[in-house]
Amino acid sequence: FNLSHGRLSDNKNTEVIFFAGEDLYRDNIVGTRELAIKKYCKCKLQFDDSRTYESYCWEFCGLLNIRFSDIKFVANRREIPMNRTVKKPCEIYVYYQK
């Protein structure tokens, strides 16, 4: 939860929210896989209308230390157009490439 002045605040209108559509794993330093984010969990990034979808997706992968090339990003049941600028706060679902 995001707290603002002691109350719960709804920052939905100012965030790009990534939802894990499945458990996502990262490789750790000893060569084994560990859970990076659990299915149904979310990661919120501050919205900035000068950024592209690709920029947000790289930031998401960097924060969780997962490989960008392994992941598919979906909004409104379609893969997102990486080179487009994000015009408004949105929700992006994250899955492994199949």
FENKA-V98684 format. One line per field, one symbol per residue. ss: DSSP state (H for helix, E for strand, L for the rest). phi: phi as a letter, one per 40 degrees, with the letter a starting at -180 (. if undefined). A space follows every 10 residues. Layout:
ss = ???
phi = ???
This chain:
ss = LLEELLEELL LHHHEEEEEE LLLEEEELLL LLEEEEELLL LEEEEELLLL LEHHHHHHHH HHHHLLLHHH EEEEELLEEL LLLLELLLLE EEEEEELL
phi = .cbbfgbcbb cdcbbbbcbc cacbbbcccc gbcbccacdg cbbbbccacc bcdddccccd ccccfbcdcc bbbbbfgbcc cdcccccada bbcbbccb
